[in-house]
Amino acid sequence: MITIKDIIKWSKPHPISTHGGGEGRQSRFGNKNIEFSIVGGQPGLYGDFKKNFEVAIFDLQSGNFVTKFFYPEADDDVIPYMSASDVETLVNSVIKRDDLTVER
């Protein structure tokens, strides 16, 4: 099972932070077909990257958002302020740990 602790451990400074000196974080991981982008921790990003997160899912072949396909309740291509437990549920419903690749 992929946990929030894993997602936080895999994170790197968000590009917005490297230019503005902020605390934003980003984790990018997926499988051969899709990639999650989970961010937060700075103004301009939804979520604090501790208890809630901004989540988007991309199709790796087309580069298009597929967030709504996996999370039909989403109002947009990005899910703002998703709770840590909901992130874990979504991630583990889409990706199995043995298919996982993490951007380093």
C-alpha positions in Angstrom: 0.0 0.0 0.0 1.2 3.5 -0.9 0.9 5.9 2.1 1.0 9.6 2.6 4.3 9.1 4.4 5.6 7.5 1.1 4.2 10.4 -0.9 5.8 13.0 1.4 9.1 11.1 1.4 9.2 11.0 -2.4 8.5 14.7 -2.7 10.9 17.4 -4.1 10.7 21.2 -4.0 7.9 22.3 -6.3 9.2 24.4 -9.2 7.2 27.4 -8.0 9.3 27.2 -4.7 12.7 27.0 -6.4 12.0 30.4 -8.0 10.2 32.0 -5.1 12.0 30.6 -2.0 8.8 29.0 -0.7 8.0 25.7 0.9 6.0 24.0 -1.9 6.4 20.3 -2.4 5.6 18.0 -5.3 5.5 14.2 -5.7 5.2 12.7 -9.2 4.7 8.9 -9.5 2.6 6.5 -11.4 2.8 3.4 -13.6 3.3 2.8 -17.3 0.0 4.6 -18.2 -0.7 7.4 -15.7 1.1 9.8 -13.5 0.0 11.4 -10.3 1.1 14.9 -9.4 0.5 15.7 -5.7 1.5 19.1 -4.5 1.0 21.6 -1.7 2.6 23.6 1.0 2.8 27.1 -0.5 0.4 29.9 -1.5 -0.5 29.3 -5.1 -0.8 25.5 -4.5 -3.8 24.0 -2.9 -3.2 22.0 0.3 -0.6 22.2 3.1 1.2 19.0 2.0 0.6 17.6 5.5 -3.1 17.0 6.0 -4.5 18.0 2.6 -3.1 18.0 -0.9 -3.7 19.1 -4.5 -4.0 16.1 -6.8 -4.0 15.7 -10.6 -3.7 12.6 -12.7 -2.3 12.6 -16.2 -2.3 10.1 -19.1 1.3 9.6 -20.0 0.7 8.9 -23.6 -1.4 12.0 -24.4 -0.2 14.2 -21.6 -3.9 15.1 -20.9 -5.6 15.2 -17.5 -7.5 12.1 -16.6 -8.3 13.1 -13.1 -12.1 13.0 -13.6 -11.9 9.5 -15.1 -10.5 8.1 -11.8 -12.3 10.6 -9.5 -15.7 11.6 -11.1 -16.5 13.7 -8.1 -13.9 16.3 -9.2 -15.2 19.6 -10.4 -12.0 20.3 -12.4 -8.9 18.6 -13.7 -7.2 19.3 -10.4 -8.6 18.2 -7.0 -7.9 20.9 -4.4 -7.5 20.2 -0.7 -8.0 16.4 -0.8 -7.5 14.9 2.7 -4.5 12.6 3.3 -6.8 9.6 3.8 -8.7 10.3 0.5 -5.4 10.7 -1.3 -4.3 7.2 -0.1 -7.6 5.7 -1.1 -7.5 7.2 -4.6 -3.8 6.4 -5.2 -4.2 2.8 -4.1 -7.3 2.3 -6.2 -5.4 3.3 -9.3 -1.8 2.1 -8.8 -0.5 -1.1 -7.3 2.8 -0.9 -5.6 4.5 -3.5 -7.8 3.7 -1.3 -10.9 4.9 1.9 -9.3 7.5 4.3 -10.7 8.6 7.4 -8.8 10.2 10.5 -10.3 13.5 11.1 -8.6 
